[in-house]
Amino acid sequence: ADIPVHGIVEGDVKIQILVKKKGGGKQALCHFWFNSGFIDMDSMVLDHNKSEIDVANKDRKCKVFSENFAIQAFFAEPEESKRGKKSRKGGKKGGKKGGKKKKKDSSDEAE
């Protein structure tokens, strides 16, 4: 499922996946950290497999997360940066804008 994220992504970033609980409220399912400096500027994609995702990596028996569970995050340059607008400090506004996508395997399709 695609999950759009709007805004600037810069520096150390935590992406946390939350699920709605039946009785109301939200529960943290898994998360991972990355630094925007590690985003490949050519592909603008960041891939994390199950072993790199906190909480999911502890599910060795695959009770919650399938063996090939992964999250793929796609990024794009912010509109301000594309137009070449200057920030107050005199440089181009930077950072990455993007969304994330949970890759689903065949066992996830039935959910």
CORTAFEN-V474099 format. One line per field, one symbol per residue. burial: I if it has 16 or more other C-alpha atoms within 10 Angstrom, else O. Layout:
burial=???
This chain:
burial=OOOOOOOIIOOOOOOOOOOOOOOOOOOOOIIIOOOIOOIOOOOIIIOIOIIOIOIIIOOOOOOOIIIOIIIOIIIIIIOOIOOOOOOOOOOOIIIIIIIIIIIOOOOOOOO
